């Protein structure tokens, strides 16, 4: 099953890129852009009286955007990928960031600011992730979890840098294609199952603008409510996925970046830092990640 899904995914994406290239050459209605960013950090101590631990970290981020517009039809897509590692002197090398995010939105204009739209979004990670308290225990890998979201709705763009997409009909599928994790009911799947299908409403808000000179802010918040949940009491819960990126170019090739990521999914159970009757408390909680880096960037 993993091979089939992977093959279909690669074929579909490759076909989309091929079509984009052909259309660019013939129609001239495509606009393609992107960047590659590489951050490095290294610390070394030799006979340092105050103490310290040697460390090395590296983060790579690549993104490609493709936009098509002709008449009342628009189509925009992006592929955003990042991977990072960190190595402390006496600990094994571990990843510190890992992301695959493929998004596509097709629109048909109603008026200057409003479109009928359909979206497709796939999210996962490349590599294995390990539990911090148990360094040998795998808690994630490619397609465990993986998320597929498809939705139809209205896309409102009051200004060029803001998009508000609302869908009352959204399918969200959570994949856990690792049988050991699936047996534990990880990421909201029923124990022993590899897929958790959900149907509900989605709100996706995207903002991207240079707010002051050389400070670019992009923000994306996704809210999803599964109003068909078999557990009626769970229908009041809303999944939150909020990313904020701040890019501050120093010159053409060097940039500083700040990344913030907040997640809440009521179906994802996380071990908390407290005990009850000698057992760790496990349950849904807010997840938060922050990154800061400075590195080399290539824009195209």
PyMOL commands that set and color helices and strands:
alter all, ss='L'
color gray80, all
select helices_A, chain A and resi 2-26+179-183+186-188+232-236
alter helices_A, ss='H'
color red, helices_A
select strands_A, chain A and resi 30-43+55-70+73-88+94-109+114-124+129-131+134-140+144-159+162-176+195-212+215-225+238-249+254-264+270-276+279-283+287-299
alter strands_A, ss='S'
color yellow, strands_A
deselect
rebuild
show_as cartoon
